[in-house]
Amino acid sequence: MPAPRAAPLSQPEPQLPTVASWLEVDAAALVHNVGVFRRLATAGARPLRLGAVVKANAYGHGLGAVLPLLHPRVDVLHVITPQDALEIRRLERVHGLPPRRVLVIGGADAQEAAALAEAGVELVIADERWAEILAALRHSPGLPPLRVHVHLDTGLGREGFVPASVPEVLAPLRASRELEVVGVLSHFANVEDVTEQTFAQEQLARFREGAALLESSLGIAGGQLERHFAASAAALVLPESRFDVLRVGIGLYGLWPSAETRLSARILDPDPPVLIPVLSWKCRAQVVKTIPAGSYVGYGCTHRCESDTRIAVLPVGYYDGYPRLLSSRAHVLVHGRRCPVLGRVMMNHVVVDVTRAAREDQPLVATLLGRDGSETVSAEALAGWAQTISYEIVARLGPHLRRVVVGG
Ligand SMILES: *Cc1c(COP(=O)(O)O)cnc(C)c1O
């Protein structure tokens, strides 16, 4: 008898998305929100380009779910990492989509930059590493030039060149054939936190100066570089920041950057744009049961039931991105009714009171985020309970969760 063959060294199974809970991406809402920003882009004398920021797994919505919907409707896709840019190129091949402009707004090392040039992806340069990138590209003949955008730090105090340093630091780019400067950008520090825009105006002034300095250092005509500055908030409430391209993230997903931005938009326009939230998060109960008065729920025995209580144990926890700060604060929706979270949010479980909502004849589906009947749990509400902003609520939803596209 032949010796049994040794099992091949174990390859990890490709991870299947969990179905304990799932995210629903509303295609019609996403398309509506793109339309809102497309109208802003075409409201002026000349049409502007519309860029979609799909960093952080498309703000937690799932790059793979969102890309086929956004790709045909926007002019540029913005990502943080070179890996995401190359993933977009791969998804384009999978879906038979023609290559779209893709811009990496985070950093890249020299090796990644060569891969981006090869894939026709554009890169933001924001610090001295551009010199290493240039050196590496010189050693890889045959690559197309890498199209780059220069990031100016006009007041955010994050990445980018201080405008005054531009002539000295970037002069060597003038002679480079490997790096082709095609754009200049900056990012606002404060637009969404205020309703008066003094700081933003200062940033705009520094940007105009810095962009002009850059163009003269490169020996090109003023206004030749593509300029972009406005993210969602500025695109909505600061028309003079719109320049040539909008770089819209949160607004495309149907969330206002802040309450202040929403207020500013109302002041600017009595009939302000309507954004429709794209994401819902749902799950089936793992267990539904009644526990007697006096019982405790969850770690730390922080909740004691005053009366007999019908509870649902939901297979969702802080591992999945349901913040522990929601303990004893948040509600979920069941059969259109609000059900309070009892006690602590655990790693993989949360317990809710369904005494008034459970129906014995129907399986129990809880909505953690989104609408059920006339009730809604918004990302803003979750953010308020969890002492954060809606951006963090959606961006931290686990990449392991299944995303399904619905509607549209
Ligand atoms: C995240 C980001 C954006 C998008 O911001 P939103 O507020 O989500 O619209 C635009 N530009 C840069 C540089 C960013 O990092």
The ligand as an SDF file (V2000), in Angstrom:
LIG
                    3D

 15 15  0  0  0  0  0  0  0  0999 V2000
   -9.9370   62.0010    3.3000 C   0  0  0  0  0  0  0  0  0  0  0  0
   -9.5160   63.0870    2.4090 C   0  0  0  0  0  0  0  0  0  0  0  0
  -10.4440   63.7300    1.5840 C   0  0  0  0  0  0  0  0  0  0  0  0
  -11.9240   63.4730    1.6580 C   0  0  0  0  0  0  0  0  0  0  0  0
  -12.4640   64.1030    2.8040 O   0  0  0  0  0  0  0  0  0  0  0  0
  -14.0330   64.0540    3.1230 P   0  0  0  0  0  0  0  0  0  0  0  0
  -14.1940   64.9810    4.2690 O   0  0  0  0  0  0  0  0  0  0  0  0
  -14.3290   62.6500    3.4950 O   0  0  0  0  0  0  0  0  0  0  0  0
  -14.7400   64.4700    1.8950 O   0  0  0  0  0  0  0  0  0  0  0  0
   -9.9570   64.6420    0.6550 C   0  0  0  0  0  0  0  0  0  0  0  0
   -8.6440   64.9280    0.5860 N   0  0  0  0  0  0  0  0  0  0  0  0
   -7.7240   64.3520    1.3830 C   0  0  0  0  0  0  0  0  0  0  0  0
   -6.2920   64.7190    1.2540 C   0  0  0  0  0  0  0  0  0  0  0  0
   -8.1270   63.4230    2.3300 C   0  0  0  0  0  0  0  0  0  0  0  0
   -7.2200   62.8580    3.1300 O   0  0  0  0  0  0  0  0  0  0  0  0
  1  2  1  0
  2  3  1  0
  2 14  2  0
  3  4  1  0
  3 10  2  0
  4  5  1  0
  5  6  1  0
  6  7  2  0
  6  8  1  0
  6  9  1  0
 10 11  1  0
 11 12  2  0
 12 13  1  0
 12 14  1  0
 14 15  1  0
M  END
$$$$
